[in-house]
Amino acid sequence: MAVNYNKLWKLMIDKSINKTELTHLAGISTNAMAKLGRNEDVRVNVLEKLCTTLDCKLDDIVEFVSDSETSPKKEKTTGR
């Protein structure tokens, strides 16, 4: 299972807030924001701070997707 934060980016656009502003308002590190940008796991307290700042619920900013949806399909190669 992998995480996807596309909902967060959409919510930020709707609220006219950029990553730098959200980082300062929520009191999260730039490293945490970078991890979010790469769809990597972050600590729950980071997500809690984001939800509090954006006045939303966890499922408004995070989506869990199966690994098969996130990994690129491999092409079959011939043994030549």
N, C-alpha and C positions, 0 to 999 in steps of 0.2 A: 504494500500500500504506500502510495506516495502523496505528498501534499501539493496543492496548487493554490496560489494566492491571487489568481486573476480577479476574483471577486473583490479583493482588497483594492486593486488598482482601479477597478471600475468605480467603487465607492469613493475613492479619493478624487477621481475625475468629477463625479457628481457633486462632491462637496468643495470642489475647486481648491484642493490642497496638494502640495507636491511632497516628495519624499523628505526633503530637508526640513520643511515645516513640520511634518508629522513626526519626524525623529525628535525634534526639539519639544513639541507639544506633549508627546507621549513619554518623553524621558527615556527613550531607548537608545542604544548605541548605534553608531554607524555600521558596525559589524553585523548587528542584528538585522538592520535594514538591508544590508548587502545579501545576507542569507535569504531573506524574504524574496529579494530580486532574483535569486537563483533557485527558488522553490525548494530550499533546504529546510530541514527541521530547525525550529527555534524553541526556546524555553516557553513554557506556558505563561509565565509572568509577562513576557513580551506581548503575547497575544492578548492577555488581560488588559495591559496598558493601552494597546491599540483599540480594543473594544470600548474601554472607558472613554478614551479621547474622542472616538468617532461616534459614540453613543449607539453601539450596535451589539449584536450577538456574535458568538464565535462562527456560527454557520453563515454569517453575512460576509466574512472575510476569508474563510478557509474552505477548501473543497478537497475531499479525499478521493483519489483516483487510483484505479488498479494499475499495477506496474506495466501491464500489457498496453495500456493507453499512453503511457509516458515514454516507453522505450521505442526507438526507431526500429522499423522492420529491417531485418537483415536480408540482403540479397543472396540467393544461392549462387555459389561459384562452381565452376567446373574444374576438374582436376587436371587441367592442361598445363 
